[in-house]
Amino acid sequence: MAQAIRRASQSTERRTVVYTVAVMVAATLTALALVGAGYGLEAPILVLALSGAAALAERSSVRLTGTTELTISVLPMLFAAVLFGPLAAAVVGAAAMLGDPELMTRSRERAPHLKWAVYTSTRFMTGALTGLAAGATLILVPSEFGGLIAATIVGALVCEVLEIVFAAITAAVRGGSMRDAAWTLAPLLVLAPPIYVPVVALLAFMYLEVSPWTLVLFLVPAIAAQRLYDLYQGERRLAAELTVANETLERANLQFAGALVTTLDARDRYTAGHSVAVAIYSRDVAERMGLPAETQEQAYLCGLVHDIGKIGLPPGLLEKPGALTLEERREMQRHSEIGERILKRVDEYSEIATIVRHHHERIDGEGYPDALPGGDIPLVSRIIAVADAYNAMTSDRPYRDAMPSRVARLRLAQAVDSQFDTAVVAAFEAVLAGASEDYRLARSAEFRPLAQRPDEPSTASLPLVAEVA
């Protein structure tokens, strides 16, 4: 297999060398034919300026895809073809490759001589044929302005067709698909000429009728516009990378929260899955209330870790089968403060820590740990309080059986404006009313405890939990 790959690579390299020599010979013969036919370099200083502009435009090319770049280097070449003839256009087209970014940036390594030779030769021939086509059109159309427009249109079409043909042949020589390469570039034949043909024709007319300095008035803004577009593309790439980074951070947050919840579930087998249920209910309530997607995600994350402070409670307290004493109840109530201290050690969790601290506050100000009244309690904390109470009532405990959903919902309704936020309870009731009984009792697949999901990657990280705690 390795030998077959090596032989294929060697065959491609041989084809590339042969193709490179062939196009260089063809370009040389084209140059000799133009000189022999009497074509010369008119206005050599302007041709030199156009060559520099083409190289600069090529240097500032904008990458659209992994294999396609946008450049305005064809504009100086087309301008030279219309006004100064085929030899000038050929020189400008070939000179554009002096600005090839890959050639410039890899000068200390093995320079891409073959690529540079191929594209310089094909650009030379493209410019020559574009100039011949434009010159023939100028002869056929007597009107000066009309002739310039017609010559520019014909030259642009010839230029684009030759670019596609040479690119397809080059792709085939390199082992690619000629059809795919042509199909990728074909839209440029339709889209590009209508954009730059009027500009080049107007520029040529102004050059002839007004002043040669109009060339500067166009080329500088055109190159600046291309550079601005390049910066825009760069900003888009950075934005895409930032989006990926944020998504990665979000996954890391959920994995960290999952690790904490898995640890808690392992300690308290009676409430295993409670955190997942509260997270799902909280997210769905936030969605029902029309809160932003970021708040919905925050509600889910806070629901996962709302009881994480229980891992800091004394041994035996969570597992006690009977009712708690007053002292034990006070100790149990400390879990929201412990949870806040744990989560505050993670910089990105400071807001989540605050929400976790207050998820047992009451609207009437009789909750804990800070006895905050309704408006001072974070909204997500109010949402979690409702979801937490409902799931606790509809779950079995060692000292009582689970309540039916309708009973738990009635108790929530009875506690509005005293313990719970009315809007949150109303939204939760709307969610439950349209849900299945498995959802109401947290029995559907999405409510499985994290530790009971063998089909998902493990998020448990005990060393990380121990470090944070």
N, C-alpha and C positions, 0 to 999 in steps of 0.2 A: 504493500500500500504506500509506504513512504517513498519507495523507488518510483512508483507511478506518479506520485505528486511531484517528485524532483524532476522527472522527465518532462512532465507537462509544463513545469516552471521554466525549464531550459528551452523548451520549444517556443514558449511565449516570448522569452527574451530574444531568441534568434529572429522570430517574426518582427519584433519591435525594431531591432537593429536594421533589418532589411527594409522595413517600412520607412524608418527614419532616413536612410540613405536615399531611398526612392523619392521622397518628398523634397529632400534637399536638392537632388538633381533636377527635379521638376521645377523648383523655384528658380534655380540657376538658369535653366533653359528659358523660363518665362522672362527673367530679367534680360537675357541676351536678345530674346525676340523683340522685347519692347524697345531696347536701344537700337536694334537693327531696323525697326520700323520707323525710327525717327522720333520717338517720344523722349523727352528730356525732363529735367527737374525745373519747372517754372517756379519762380519766387522761392528760391532755396531757403531764404531766411524764414519765410512763413511756413514752409514745409517742416523746417527744423522746429519751429514753435509748435506746430500741430503734432509733431512726433513726441515732443516733451509732454504736451497735454494728454496725448493718448497713453503714454507710459504712466503719467500721474494718475489718470483715470483707472488704468489697470491695477495700479498699486492700491487704489482705494476701492477695489471691487467689493461688492456686498454678497456674502454667502446666503443664498436663499434656502438651500437644502444641503445634504451631505455631499452632493456631486454637482450642484448648479450654483453659478455665481452671476450676479448682475453687475454690468459695467457699462459706462458710457464711452468706452474707448472706440466704439464703432462710429461715433459721431464725427470726431476729427478725420477719421479715414474716409467717411462718406462725403464730408465737406471737401476734402482734397480731391476725391474722385470726380466730383461735379465741377470744380473750378480749375484744378491743376492737372488733371489727366491721370491715366492708369499708373505711370511710374511713381508719381508723387503719392497716390493712394496706397500703392504697394509698400513704399518705404514707411509711410505712417503706420500702416497695419502691422508691419514687422517690428517697428520700433516700439509698439505698445507692449510687446513681451519683455522689454527691458525693465518694465515696472512690475513684473510678475512677483507677487509677495513670496511665493515658495522659493523662487530662485534667490531672492534677497536674504531670506531668513535662514536658509540652509547652506550658506556659502562656506561655513566652516566644516560641514560634513561633505559627503559625496554629493556634489551638486546634481540636480536633475537635468543633466545635459540633454538626454534624449528627448525628454518632454519639451524642453525649451527649443530644441532644434526642430521638432515636429511642428509645434504651434507657430514658431516664427516663420517657418516655410509655408505653412498653410495660410497664415494671415497675409503673407506676401502675395500669394497667388489669389487669395480672395480679394485683396485690394486691387490687384491688377485687373481682374475680370470685372470687378465692380466699376472701375474707372472706364474700361472699354464699353461696358453696357451704358453707363451714364453719357459718355461721349457720343455714342451712336444715337442715343435718344435726343441729345441736343441738336444734332444735325437734322433729325427728322421733324422736330417741332420748332418752327421758326420764331414763335413768340418768346421774348426774353424771359419774362416771369413764368409764363406757361411752360417753357422749355426747362427752366430750373426745377419747377415742381415735378414735371414728368421725369426728368433725369434723376431726381432724388428718389422718386417712387420706384423706378426701375432699378436703380442702384441698390436701394434698400432691400428689395426683394431678392436680387441676385446675391447680395451679401448674406442675407439670412439663410437662403437655400444652401449656399456653399458652406456656411458655418455648420449647418445641420449635417450635410453630407460628410464633411471632413471629420466631424465629431463621431458620427456613426461608424465610419471606416476605422478610425483610431480605436474606438471601443471594441470593434470586432477583432482587430489585430491584437489587442491586449487580452483577448479571451472572453470578452463580454458579448452582449447581444446587440447587434446592429439595429435590430428592430426596436428594442427597448430604448436605446439611446436616441434614436430618431423620434420615437413616440414621446419621450420626455421633453425634447427640445421643440417639437412641432408647434406647440402653442405660441412660442416666441415669433414664429412666422406670421401669425395672425395679430398678436398683441403689440409687438414692438414697433413695426413700421408706422402705424397710425400715431404713435406717441412722438417719435423723433423726426419723421419726414417733414411735417410743417415747420419744425424748428430749424432744421438744416436748410430747407428751401428759403425760408425768410432770412436766415443768416447769410446765405450766399447772395441773395438779392441786395441786402443792405451792404454787403462787402463791395459789390460792384457799383451800386448807385450812391452810397453814402460815404463810407470810409473803411479802409482795412482795419481800423481800430475797433469796429463793431465786433470783430472776432474776440477781442478781450472781454467785451461787455457780455458775451454769451458764455465763453468757456469757464471763466472764473465762477459765476453763479452756478453753472451746471455741475462743476466739480464740487463746489460747496454743498449743493443740494444732495449730491451722491454721498458726501461725507456725513451730512446730517442724517440721511437714511441709514447709513452704516451705524451711526450712534444709536439710532432708534432700534435697529435690529439688536444691537448689543444690550440695550435696556430690556428688550423683550426676552433675550436669553437670560439675563440676570433675574428678571421677574419669574421666569419659568424655574430657574434653579432655586430661587427663594421659596417658591411654592412647594417644590420637592422637599426642601429642607424643613419647611413647616409641617408637611405631611409626615416626614420622618420623626420629627419631634413629637407630633401628636401620637404616632404609634408607640414611641418610647414612653410617653406619659401613660397610655393605656396599659402597656406591658408592666410598668412600674406599679400602677394601681392594681393590676391583676395579681402581681406577686404579693402585695400586701393582703389582698382579699383572700388569696389562697392560703396564706399563713393563718389568717383569722378563722377561715372555714375549718382548717385542720384542728384548731383548738376547740371550737364550739360546734360540735356535730348537730346540735339541736337547731341552730340558726344557719347552717350551711346553705348557701344560696340566697339568703336574705339580702345581702348587699347587691347581688346581681338583679334581684327583683326590684329593689328600691331604685336602682340605676335606670332600669327599663321604664318603670312607671314614671319616674321624674322626667326622663327625656320625652316621653309621650305627652305628659301634661304640659311641658314647656312648648312642645310643638302645637298642641291644641290651643294654647294661649296666644299663639302667633308670635312667639319670641324668636329672635334671630337664631340662625343655625349655630352660631358660636355659643349662644346661651344654652341651646339644646345639648350641645356637646359637653358644655360645662356641667349641666345638670346630671348628665349620665356619669361623668367622671367623679363628681362629688358624691353621687349616690353610691358608687362603688366603694369609696373610701370613708363614707360618713361614720362608720362604726370602728374605724381602724384603731382608735384609742383603747378599745377593749383588750388589745394584746398587752397593754400595760397594767391591767387590773390584777389583783392578787390571785394566785392559783386557787381554784375551787369555787370562785365566785360565779363565774359563768356557768359552771357545770352543776350548781346547786339545784336539786330537783324541786324543792318547795319554795314557798314565798320568802322574799328577802326581809330581813329585819330593817329597822329604820337606819341603823348605821351602815348596813350593807347596801341599802338603797342609795344613801349619800355617796358611798364609795363608787357605786355603779354610775352615778351621775357625773363622776369625774371623767368619764371616758371621752366626752366631747372636748374637754380642755387638754387631755392627754393627746388626743388626735390632732388638735391644733399644733401642739408642740412638735409632734413627729413630722407633720407636713411642712411646718415652717422651716425646717432644715433644708428643704429643697426650694431653691430660689423661685422656680417657676410655679410653685404651689402656694405662694403667699395668699392669693385671693381664695384659693380652694380651702386653705387652712381656716380662714375667717368664716367661710360658709359652713364648714364642718363644726366649728365651735358653736354656732348659733342654731343648729338644726333641731334643738329641743326647746327653743324659746317659744312663748305663747303670745298670741295677739293681745291678750289682756295684760301682758307684762308679768305673768306669774310663772314663767318658764325659767330655765336655767341654761347657762351658768350666770348670765348677767341681767336677767329679768328685763330684757328689752321689750318695749311696747311694739305694736304691729308695724308702724311705718319705719321703725329703726332696724327691723330684722331684714337681712338680705333676702331678696325675692327667691333666689334658688334655695335658701335655707327653709323658707316657708313651703316651697314645693316638696322638698325632701321630707319635711315634718309630716305632711299628709301621706305621702307614699310609704314612709316608714311605719306610721301608725296602722295604716290599712293592711300592709303585709304582715305586720306582727299579729293583728287580730285574726287574719285568715290563715295563720300557720299554727301547727301543733306546737305546744310547749309541754315540758315534762309535768307541769302542774295544772294544765287545762287543755281541752281539745280546741281545734280551730273553729272559729265562727263561720257561718255561711256568709257568702259575699253580701247578700242583701242586708244582713244584720250589721256587718261592718260598715257598709255604706250609710245606713241609717244613723249609726253612731257618729260618723264623720259629719253628717248633716246637722246633728244635734249640737256639735261642738263648734260650729262656725261662729265667728266674731268673738269667741272666747279663747279657744285653743288654736283654731285653724283659720287661715285666710279664706274668706268666702269665695273669691274669684278662683282660687286654686282648687277648692273642693268642687265648685261647679264644673271646672274644666275636667277634673278627674272623673266626676260622675258621667260626663259626656263621653269620655274615653271608655269607661267600663260599660256603659249602656250599649255601645256599639260593638263590644268585644265578645269573644267566645267565653264559655265558662272556664276553659283551660287557662285562658289569659287572666281572667279574674282571680283565679286561685294559683297563679304562677306555676302552672303545670306543663305548659307547652315547651317545646325544645329550646327556645331561646332563653328560658329561665334556668337552665341547668347550671349548677354551681361550676365555677371555672375548673375546679379540680376533677370534675367528672366529664371533661371534654377531651377524650384521647385523640380526637381527629384534629385538634387545633394545637399549634406549637405551645409548649409549656412556657408559662410566663413566671413561674416560681423562681425566686432568686433570694434564697434565705440569707446569704452573706450580705446582700444589698439591704434587706429588711433590717438585719441586725445592726448594720452600720447606721442606718437612719434612725432607728429606735434608740 
